[in-house]
């Protein structure tokens, strides 16, 4: 009397365990491609670094402008080669650096980022000049250009549009 087996045999169960070599190679290949794409997207380029620094400076300038309005004091911003600092009009009538204020303390630009141009009231500044933030909220139109390599970003300020971080316009003059 012969018995017929209805289910899988022990030999067939042992043979079907695990993955084939080609399946493992395909999974490893897909994982390496995904990890490579994530690594590329996590890396920062010069433009995003300059934009982030410009955004930070624009936010600080907006905070300083609000501080000037609320305190009824003149504040100013000066930019140097590697950084910037805010100034406050003191009792002697001169602008003195703000040092002990966590928000408006002197700051350094991120490595490799420089101030490549400053325009105040449409005139490019060759020497250091402060951008004044009046307690009335008034200010001269200004433009600060930050750069790293070929990447550029601007902080613009005007009475009508406020202080903002913008991509520089290329190829045509502003109107």
C-alpha positions in Angstrom: 0.0 0.0 0.0 1.5 3.3 -1.0 0.9 6.5 0.8 0.5 9.7 -1.0 1.8 12.8 0.5 -0.5 15.7 0.4 1.8 18.4 1.8 5.3 19.5 1.1 8.1 17.1 1.7 11.0 17.8 4.1 13.4 18.1 1.2 11.3 20.7 -0.5 11.0 22.7 2.7 14.7 22.8 3.2 15.3 23.8 -0.4 12.8 26.7 -0.2 14.3 28.4 2.9 16.3 31.6 2.4 16.9 33.9 -0.5 18.8 33.2 -3.7 22.0 35.1 -4.3 20.4 37.2 -7.0 17.7 38.3 -4.6 20.3 39.4 -2.0 22.3 41.3 -4.6 19.2 43.2 -5.8 18.3 44.2 -2.2 21.8 45.4 -1.4 21.9 47.3 -4.7 18.5 49.0 -3.9 19.6 49.9 -0.4 22.9 51.4 -1.6 21.1 53.5 -4.2 18.6 54.8 -1.6 21.3 55.6 0.9 23.3 57.4 -1.8 20.3 59.5 -2.7 19.6 60.4 1.0 23.3 61.4 1.4 23.2 63.7 -1.6 20.0 65.4 -0.4 21.4 65.9 3.1 24.5 67.7 1.8 24.3 71.5 1.6 25.4 73.5 -1.4 26.8 77.0 -1.3 23.5 78.7 -2.3 21.6 77.2 0.6 24.4 78.1 3.0 24.4 81.7 1.8 20.6 81.9 1.8 20.4 80.5 5.3 23.0 83.2 6.5 21.0 85.9 4.7 17.8 84.7 6.3 19.4 84.8 9.7 20.7 88.3 9.3 17.3 89.5 7.9 15.6 88.1 11.0 18.0 89.7 13.3 17.7 93.0 11.6 13.9 92.8 11.9 14.2 92.0 15.6 16.6 95.0 16.0 14.2 97.3 14.1 11.4 96.2 16.5 13.7 96.7 19.5 14.6 100.2 18.2 10.9 101.1 17.9 9.9 99.6 21.2 12.8 101.2 23.2 12.7 104.5 21.3 16.4 104.2 20.6 18.5 104.4 17.5 20.2 101.1 16.6 22.6 100.4 13.8 24.2 97.4 12.0 27.8 97.4 10.9 29.3 94.6 8.7 32.9 93.6 8.7 34.8 91.0 6.6 33.9 88.0 8.7 30.9 89.1 10.7 28.6 91.9 11.9 27.5 93.6 15.1 24.7 95.9 16.2 25.2 99.2 17.8 23.1 101.4 20.1 23.2 105.1 20.5 24.5 105.8 24.0 24.1 108.7 26.4 27.2 110.4 24.9 25.5 110.5 21.5 27.8 107.9 19.9 27.1 104.4 18.5 28.5 101.8 20.9 28.5 98.0 20.2 25.8 95.9 21.9 27.6 93.1 23.7 25.5 91.7 26.5 22.3 91.1 24.5 21.9 87.5 23.5 19.9 88.3 20.4 21.9 91.3 19.1 25.3 90.2 20.2 28.2 90.3 17.7 28.2 87.4 15.3 30.5 85.8 12.8 29.4 84.8 9.3 29.4 81.1 8.5 32.8 79.9 7.2 33.5 80.9 3.6 30.7 83.5 3.4 31.6 87.1 2.9 29.9 90.4 2.5 30.5 91.2 -1.2 28.5 94.4 -1.5 26.6 97.0 0.5 24.4 99.7 -1.0 22.7 102.4 1.0 20.3 104.7 -0.6 21.4 103.4 -4.0 25.1 104.1 -3.4 27.6 101.3 -3.2 29.6 101.6 0.0 33.4 101.3 -0.2 34.0 102.0 3.4 32.3 100.7 6.5 29.0 102.6 7.1 26.3 101.7 9.6 22.8 100.9 8.5 20.6 102.9 10.9 17.4 101.6 12.4 15.4 104.5 13.6 12.9 104.4 16.5 10.3 105.8 14.1 10.7 102.7 11.9 12.2 104.8 9.1 15.3 103.6 7.3 17.2 104.3 4.1 16.8 101.7 1.4 19.7 99.3 1.6 21.0 96.1 0.0 23.6 93.7 1.5 25.0 91.0 -0.7 26.4 87.9 0.9 28.4 85.4 -1.2 30.3 82.1 -1.1 32.0 81.0 -4.3 29.5 81.9 -7.1 26.5 81.7 -4.8 24.9 85.1 -3.9 22.0 86.2 -1.7 20.7 89.6 -0.6 19.2 91.2 2.4 17.1 94.2 1.2 15.5 96.9 3.3 13.1 99.6 2.5 10.4 101.6 4.3 7.6 100.2 2.2 8.7 96.5 2.0 10.6 96.1 5.3 13.7 93.9 5.7 13.8 90.7 3.8 16.1 88.1 2.3 15.9 87.7 -1.5 17.6 86.0 -4.3 19.7 88.6 -6.3 18.3 89.6 -9.7 20.6 88.8 -12.5 20.7 89.7 -16.1 18.7 93.0 -15.9 18.7 96.1 -13.8 16.2 96.8 -11.1 13.6 99.4 -11.6 
